[in-house]
Amino acid sequence: MMSTASQMTMCSIHARSLHSARPRRTLHHHLDLATGPKLHARRRGLVAAAATDEVDEDLWQFKDRKGWYEAKFSASDMPDWNPMTYLSSADVGPGLKELTFEYETSRELVPLRNAYKHVGQYAQIRVNGMEEVVVPTSTSPISPGSIKKSLLRVRNDLCADEQKVERDPVTEPQRLTLLVTQEECPELYKGTISDLYEIGPFSGTGLNFGPIRAVFRFPTIVMFADNAGIATARALIRSEYLQPGLRAAVHLYYKAQNKASMLYQDEFDEFEEKFGVKVLTSTRDTFQEMFDDDYTLEYEPESTAAIILTGREPNEAEEEALEACKAAEITTLVQQTVERPETEWLSSVGDMS
């Protein structure tokens, strides 16, 4: 049992220890008071900021959170206008030039809704930031094979030697030729390599070629074109749509004001030898006279289709071609003024519901 003296000694030690500890707590208390409102204000600010951060970081409550998980169509967030590279210019007739550019076609960089998909679409071009102009192109639409690399990318396909890592988008530039008139597009007509060019979404939906895609249903095709539609005719001949090699006959009746303004004369032989399209030209006759004088064509009206390429706006040349078709009893028509139905483009897979 501890003696009274020992108990008093222990109490004294305990009291000294308590006395030595108390000033530290008091000092801490005094330090808080010494810094005064500044420290407490700073603490309150930190707490408030932390609370704000917690609200900002509460992503579960983010109203558009579901959009993070929606499947997006490729290049849907890319700009509508992209730069082009000027390559060359050639005078092809009085007041007419054919300009050649290089433009981007990668499906990672250009959304399908803006791409050149169908013959008969027109290109929208800006020169040095000025107002856009709409011009016909004589180049056929891009084929899936020419953008195969970007198509594989947007499907997230991998080759055997590849790893799934973040990569830069694929660029797939291709050439585009435009038929430009001095009267309608003066700035583009006089453009040079030092100017800045941009290309936007292609205009229009293109030729409504669907009804005559069946080559055995329509083995004979007759085409009527003037200078307003010859660029589209050239694009069609060089495209995959017409398939003249599978048809019995494809004839193009092309009329111009004079011999000097007749375009692509140096390609007529290639049209016939390589693509199977016979070209008949005139500077005086009407379309009906040209058709009647073509003794090389044998056709049945019910299995013959006509393609009228005289510009996007109704005009006398179109009426003349329609009269020729009526006289020949050809009722299946594809007209440049009657485009294919509009396509409704979605922004995400969620829009399909």
Secondary structure, DSSP 8 states (H G I E B T S, - for coil): ---HHHHHHHHHHHHHHHHHHHHHHHHHHHHHHHHTHHHHHHHHHHHHHHHHHHHHT-GGG-TTGGGGGS-B-TTTTS-S-EEEEEEEEEEEETTEEEEEEEEE--TTTS-GGGS--STT-EEEEEETT---EEEEB-S----GGGGHHHHHHHTT---TT-----------EEEEEEEEETTT-HHHHT--TTS-EEE-S-BS--B--GGG--TTT--EEEEEE-TTTHHHHHHHHTSSSS-GGGSSEEEEEEE-SSSTT---GGGHHHHHHHH--EEEEESSS-HHHHHHT-TT----GGGEEEEEES-SS--HHHHHHHHHHHHTT--EEEETTSB-------SBGGGG-
